[in-house]
Amino acid sequence: MWQQEYPGCKIFGQTMSSDHHSELAELGIVPHLRGSPLSQKVPYVIFCAPPSRTEDYPGDVRIAASNWNREGSFLFTSSSAPYDKSDNGCCYEDSPVVPLGRSPRTDVLLKAEKEVLEAGGCVLRLAGLYISLLTLIGAHVYWLTKGIVDARPDHILNLIHYEDAASLSIAIMKKKLRSRIFVGCDNHPLSRQEIMDLVNCSGKFSKKFEAFTGTDGPLGKKMNNSKTREEIGWEPKYPSFPGIFGAERLKKQYWF
């Protein structure tokens, strides 16, 4: 998307290993291995790597920030997990976050975000990412494989399409803002049960999901990024997860 807007730009793609460097090169991206210094600082940096493959996630973010010359933007794609809301209530950009020390998962994200904000970069807290109904990515595929899942059916999930996450990231970077927090979601939260009802009614899978059987555990949150949309001037290409089914008959039953 960045290449389309800025033909001739030079993009470096830094990775943990060289396994996919040939694929990056085919996309016109210069492969760069982690630990190898760049020859010069760059005006735009986006950090999209998850914390699962590193022992020092905040340190990695700090190194990424050191490659930024502060002329453009530094953006870190985080998660909506740090928001301290678990009663299916509404949650916004400035809602309270989980206190440090309560959860190792949110601790690592909040510490990484702190590095970004102190460096003058921006944070984009993304909801659950999906590509399409039929790709083997997403919670709905995992649940369909299991058939019966010991989890609450009324737990709320928030989603955003990968393309929309990318376009929102670019829109934020182009604003050249400093030390701000934004949210990426489609503003159409769904319960686990609603998602799997959609899957079952789609007619696109031979297998049927049977049931969620859980009754305990925390609920989710209903993410809303209307403030982000207004300030950035952005709207999603894929406004809701149900929309990917193209099922007109479901419009009255689910959010569109």
C-alpha positions in Angstrom: 0.0 0.0 0.0 2.9 2.4 0.8 4.6 1.6 -2.5 1.4 2.4 -4.4 1.1 5.8 -2.7 4.8 6.5 -3.0 6.2 4.9 -6.2 10.0 4.6 -6.1 10.2 4.7 -2.3 12.8 2.4 -0.6 11.4 0.0 2.0 13.5 -2.1 4.3 11.9 -5.2 5.8 13.6 -6.4 9.0 12.9 -9.9 10.1 14.1 -12.4 12.8 15.4 -14.8 10.2 16.2 -14.9 6.5 13.5 -17.6 5.8 11.2 -15.2 3.8 13.7 -12.8 2.5 13.2 -14.0 -1.1 9.5 -13.2 -0.8 10.2 -9.7 0.5 12.6 -9.1 -2.4 9.9 -10.1 -4.9 7.7 -7.4 -3.3 10.3 -4.8 -3.9 11.3 -4.7 -0.2 15.0 -4.8 0.8 15.4 -7.7 3.2 17.2 -6.8 6.4 18.2 -9.3 9.2 17.7 -8.3 12.8 20.9 -7.2 14.4 22.4 -5.8 11.2 22.5 -2.0 11.5 21.0 0.2 8.8 23.3 2.4 6.8 21.2 5.4 7.7 18.2 6.4 9.7 14.8 6.5 8.0 11.8 8.9 8.2 9.1 6.2 8.7 9.3 3.1 10.9 6.4 0.6 11.6 7.0 -2.2 14.1 4.6 -5.1 13.6 6.5 -8.0 15.1 4.7 -10.0 17.9 6.4 -10.5 21.3 6.4 -14.3 21.1 9.9 -14.7 19.5 12.0 -12.4 21.6 13.2 -12.2 25.2 13.3 -8.4 25.3 10.3 -7.0 23.4 10.6 -3.4 24.8 14.3 -3.5 23.9 13.5 -4.5 20.3 11.1 -1.6 20.1 13.8 0.7 21.4 16.2 -0.4 18.7 13.6 0.1 16.1 13.0 3.7 17.4 16.7 4.3 17.1 16.5 3.8 13.3 13.9 6.6 13.1 15.2 10.1 12.1 11.9 11.7 13.4 11.1 13.4 10.1 8.0 11.2 9.5 6.4 8.8 11.9 7.2 5.8 14.1 4.2 3.5 14.6 3.9 0.4 16.8 1.0 -2.0 16.2 0.0 -3.2 19.6 -3.2 -5.0 20.9 -6.4 -4.1 22.5 -5.5 -6.6 25.3 -4.2 -3.9 27.7 -7.6 -2.3 28.2 -8.9 -3.1 31.6 -12.5 -4.1 30.6 -14.0 -7.5 31.0 -17.8 -7.0 31.4 -18.7 -6.7 27.7 -18.8 -2.9 28.3 -17.8 -0.2 25.8 -14.1 0.6 25.5 -12.5 3.6 23.8 -9.0 4.9 23.0 -8.6 6.6 26.4 -10.2 3.8 28.5 -8.1 2.6 31.6 -5.5 -0.1 31.0 -4.5 -3.2 33.1 -2.2 -2.1 36.0 1.4 -3.2 35.6 2.1 -6.4 37.5 -1.3 -8.0 37.1 -0.7 -9.9 33.8 2.7 -10.8 32.1 0.9 -10.7 28.7 -0.2 -7.1 29.1 2.9 -6.1 31.0 5.1 -6.8 27.9 2.8 -4.8 25.6 2.5 -1.8 28.0 6.3 -1.7 28.5 6.8 -1.7 24.7 4.2 1.0 24.2 6.0 3.1 26.8 9.2 2.9 24.8 7.3 4.0 21.7 5.5 7.0 23.3 8.7 8.2 25.1 10.4 8.2 21.7 7.6 10.3 20.2 6.0 7.4 18.3 2.4 6.4 18.1 0.6 3.2 19.2 -2.1 1.5 17.3 -4.0 -1.0 19.4 -5.5 -3.5 17.0 -8.5 -5.8 17.5 -8.5 -9.4 16.3 -7.1 -9.7 12.8 -8.7 -11.8 10.1 -8.1 -12.2 6.3 -11.2 -13.9 5.0 -13.7 -16.5 5.9 -12.0 -19.4 4.1 -8.4 -18.8 5.1 -7.1 -20.9 8.0 -6.5 -17.9 10.2 -8.9 -16.8 12.9 -10.6 -18.0 16.0 -13.6 -19.2 14.0 -11.5 -21.8 12.2 -10.0 -23.1 15.5 -13.5 -23.4 17.1 -14.9 -25.1 14.0 -12.1 -27.7 14.2 -12.9 -28.4 17.8 -16.7 -28.6 17.4 -17.3 -28.2 21.1 -15.4 -25.6 23.0 -15.4 -25.0 26.8 -15.7 -21.2 26.7 -18.5 -18.7 27.3 -20.7 -18.1 24.2 -21.5 -14.6 25.2 -17.9 -13.4 25.4 -17.5 -10.4 23.0 -14.7 -10.2 20.4 -13.6 -7.3 18.3 -12.3 -7.7 14.8 -10.5 -5.8 11.9 -9.5 -7.1 8.5 -5.8 -7.2 7.7 -6.2 -4.8 4.8 -8.0 -2.3 7.0 -5.3 -2.6 9.7 -2.7 -1.8 7.0 -4.6 1.1 5.6 -5.2 2.6 9.0 -1.5 2.2 9.9 -0.5 4.1 6.8 -3.2 6.8 7.4 -1.8 7.4 10.9 1.8 7.5 9.7 1.0 10.1 7.1 -0.3 12.4 9.8 3.2 12.6 11.4 1.7 12.7 14.9 3.6 12.3 18.1 3.1 10.1 21.2 -0.5 9.2 20.5 -2.6 6.1 21.1 -5.2 4.9 18.5 -7.5 1.9 18.2 -8.1 -0.3 15.1 -11.4 -2.1 15.0 -14.5 -2.4 12.8 -16.9 -1.1 15.5 -19.0 -4.2 15.1 -18.2 -6.4 18.1 -19.7 -9.9 18.0 -20.1 -12.6 20.6 -18.4 -16.0 20.1 -21.8 -17.5 19.5 -22.8 -14.9 16.9 -19.6 -15.5 15.0 -20.1 -19.3 14.9 -23.8 -18.9 14.0 -22.5 -16.9 11.0 -20.0 -19.7 10.1 -22.7 -22.4 10.4 -25.2 -20.4 8.3 -22.6 -19.5 5.6 -22.9 -22.8 3.8 -19.1 -22.6 3.1 -18.0 -25.4 5.5 -18.9 -29.1 5.5 -18.5 -29.3 9.2 -20.8 -27.6 11.7 -19.8 -26.0 14.9 -21.7 -27.6 17.8 -21.6 -25.5 21.0 -19.8 -23.4 23.5 -20.2 -25.0 26.9 -18.5 -22.7 29.3 -20.4 -20.6 31.9 -17.5 -19.0 33.8 -14.7 -16.7 33.1 -14.4 -13.0 32.2 -16.4 -11.4 29.4 -14.9 -9.2 26.7 -15.2 -5.6 25.7 -16.9 -3.7 22.9 -14.2 -1.6 21.2 -15.1 1.6 19.6 -12.6 3.7 17.5 -14.9 6.5 16.4 -12.4 9.1 17.8 -9.5 7.5 15.8 -11.7 7.5 12.6 -12.6 11.2 13.0 -9.1 12.4 13.7 -7.3 10.3 11.1 -10.1 10.6 8.5 -10.3 6.8 7.9 -13.0 4.3 7.3 -12.6 0.5 6.9 -13.0 -1.2 3.5 -14.5 -4.2 5.3 -17.0 -2.6 7.8 -18.0 -5.9 9.5 -17.1 -9.6 9.8 -20.6 -10.6 8.7 -20.1 -8.6 5.6 -17.5 -11.1 4.3 -20.2 -13.7 3.9 -22.2 -11.7 1.4 -25.3 -13.0 3.1 -28.1 -10.5 2.6 -30.5 -12.6 4.6 -28.4 -12.1 7.7 -28.5 -8.3 7.6 -31.4 -8.0 10.0 -29.9 -10.4 12.5 -26.4 -9.1 12.8 -24.6 -5.7 12.8 -23.9 -4.2 9.3 
